[in-house]
Amino acid sequence: MPKILKYQSDSITVNYDIKKCIHAAECVRGLPAVFDPEQRPWIAPSKATADEIADTIHLCPSGALTYVRHDGGAAEKSPSSNSISLAADGPLYVTGNIGIIDHEGSQIAAGTRFALCRCGHSSNKPFCDNSHKKHDFSAGTELGEGGIKPVEDFTDGEELVITTSENGPLLFNGPMHIQNSDGSDARSGMKSALCRCGQSDNKPFCTGAHRTAGFVGLNVAEN
C-alpha cells in the first residue's frame, strides 16, 4: 500500500508518496523555500503561492508529488500527448494520460507522471525505487531496432494503458511518443513492449530475455 504524507496550507495540500520518490530533487531545485530536506517538516506549502507550488510539482518525474487546490485554482492537467523517455542507466519516465494495470486487469495507478523500473530489481515494481544504482544497471538512452509499430494517424491525449505482464515486459497500448535523449530518433505508435527485466540486448524494447533470466515481475500490490 502507498504511504502518502500530506502537507497543507490554506490554498493547497501537497501529497507526498514516499515509495514513488526517487529523489530526483526537481522540487528542491525548483522551490527550495517550500521543499527543503533539511527542515522539518520538509515541505512547507505556506511559504509560496499555490501556483508556484503546483508549477514545481509538475516537474516531479516520478509522480511522488501531487496536489489538491483549495483556492479555486485548476487541478493538474494531463499533457497533450503521452511520452516515454529513457534515463541513462535508470528508469523509464512516462508522462501523459496514463493508466497502469496488472496482468489480471486490476488498476495499479493512474496519473500524469511515473518513473518505471527497467533494471528488474525494484522492490516496488512497476515503479522505480533507485535499485538501478545499487545493481550498477547499464542502459543508454538510444532506441533499439524496431520495437514500436508506426501508425499514420492517432489521437494524441487519449489514455495510454500500461500493463505489467506476468514476469514479462511492460505492454503499452495507446497513443505514445518515445524518443532517445537528444530527440534525433523519435517514434510514434500505438503498441510496444518495453523491457523491465534489464536483460534485453535491444533496449528499451523487450526481446524475451526475461524468460531465460528468470525475471519475477511482482506488482506493487503483491509486494
N, C-alpha and C positions, 0 to 999 in steps of 0.2 A: 504494500500500500504506500502511496506517496506520503511524504512528510512535508506538509506545507505550513510555513510560518507566515503570519500576516502582520503588516506594519501599516498603521492607519493615521491619517490626518483628517482634517475636516473636508478636504477636497478630493482625496484619493486614498485607496487601500492598495498597497503593494503586496502581492503574493509571491512567496519565495519557496520553490520546490527544491529542497535540499538535494534529493537524489538525482535530479536532472542537471545540477550545476556542474560545469566542467572548468570553472574558474578562468574563463576567457578574459574576464576583467574589463569588458567593454563598459560596464556600468561604472566602475571605479574611475576609469579614464574619462568617461563622458560627463559624470556629475559627482565629483568626489565629495562635495558638501553633503550629499544625501547618502551615497554609497561609500562607506569608509570602513574597511575591515578592522581598523584599529580602534573604532569607537564601539560602545555598547549602549543600545542595540546598534548593529552595524548599518541598518537602514533607517534614516530619519526623514520621512516624507514631509515633515513640516518645514524643512529647510530649503524648499524650492517650490515653484509653481507646479500644478498638476500637469500642465503642458510640457514643461521641461522634464519632468519625471517620465511621462509617457513616451516622449521622444527618445529618451535614453533607454528605456526598457525595450523599445523596438530594436535596439542594437544587440540585444542579448541573443546569441546564435542558438542556444540550446532550448530556449523557451522556459528556462528555470524561473524567470521573472515575468509576471503578468500583472495586470492591474484592473481595478474597478473604480470608475469615476463617480464622485458624489456631487460634483459641481455642475452637472449637465453637459460636461464635455463628452466627446464621442468615444465609443469603445474602439479597441484596436480593429482595424480592417485587414482583411486578407490582401496580400499583394495581388496585383492584377494578373500575375502569371505564377506558375509553380516552377521553382528552380532547384537544381541539385548542384552543389559544388563540392569539391574534394579538398579536404585539408591535408597538407603534406604530412605523411606518417600519422594521420589522425582520422577523425570521423567523416561521415557524410553530413554536410549541412543542407537541410531541406527547408525551404520557405514556400509559403503559399496557402492554399486552402487544402489542408492536409488531414486525412483520417488514417489512423493506424489500427489494424485489426490482426488477430492471431489466426492460425491456420484453421480454427473452428468457426471463424466469423465473429468472435466476440471483440468488442471495441477495447483497445488498449488506451488510446488517446486521440484527441482531436485538437487542432490548433493551427498556428501560423508559422512556428519556428521550432525545429528539432535538430539535435545532433545525434546521429545514429551510428552505433558501433559498426566498424568494419574490420576490426582486428580479430574478433572472435573471442575476446577474453573478458568483456564486460560482465560484471555480476548484476547488472541492471538492464539486460537486453530487453528490447532492441536499442536502448539508449546508451550513449557513450558515458563511461564513468572514468575516463582517463587511463584505463588499463593499458592502452597502446604505449604509454610511456614506460610502464613497468616491464613490458614484454618486448621492448625495442622493435615495435612494429614498423616495417618499412614499406611505404607505398607513396609513389609520386602523385602528381596532380594531372598527369596526362591520361587521356582516354584510350583504352584499348581498342581493338578492332571490333567493328560492328556493334552489337550489344543493344541497339535500340532501332526498332523498325520505323523509318520515317513515314509520315503521312502528309498528304498535300494540304489538308485543312482540318483544323480542330479549333474548339472554342477555348481560348485562354481563360483561366479563372475558375473553370469547373473543378470539382473536387478531384484531388489526386489521392487514391486509396493505396496504402502500402500494407501488404500482407506479409507477416513473418511466417514464412513457410516452415513446416516442422523439420528442424535440423537442416535447414537449407537457406537459400538466399532471401533477400527482400524482394518481393514481387510488386512492381509499380504498375498501377493501372489508372490511366487518366492523362490529361494533357500535361506535358513536362518538357523542360529545357535542361539539359545537362551540358556543362562545359568544363574545359580544363582551366588551369589557373590564370592564364592570360587572355582567355576568350578567343584564341585563334582557332580552336576546334569546339564548335558548339553544335549540338544535335538536338532535334526536337522529335517527339513521338508520343505514342500512347501506351506502349508497353515496354518494360525492361525488367531484367532480373539482375540485381546487384549483389555482389559477393559480401557476405558478412562472416565468413569463416577465416578470412585473412590469407587464404592459401591460393587463390586464383592467380594464374600467370597471365591473365588478361584483364587486370583490374581497371576499372571498378566492376567489371561485368563478371557474372558467375560462369564458371567453366565446368561445374560439377565436382570441383576439388573437395567440397565438404564431405563427399561420400568416402573418399579414401582417407581424409583427415580425421574422420570420426567426430565431426563437429556436432555438438549438442547445443541447440538453439533455444534454451528455455526462455519463455517470455517473462516479462516483468511480473505478471500476475502469478506466475508459478514459482518465482524465486523465493 
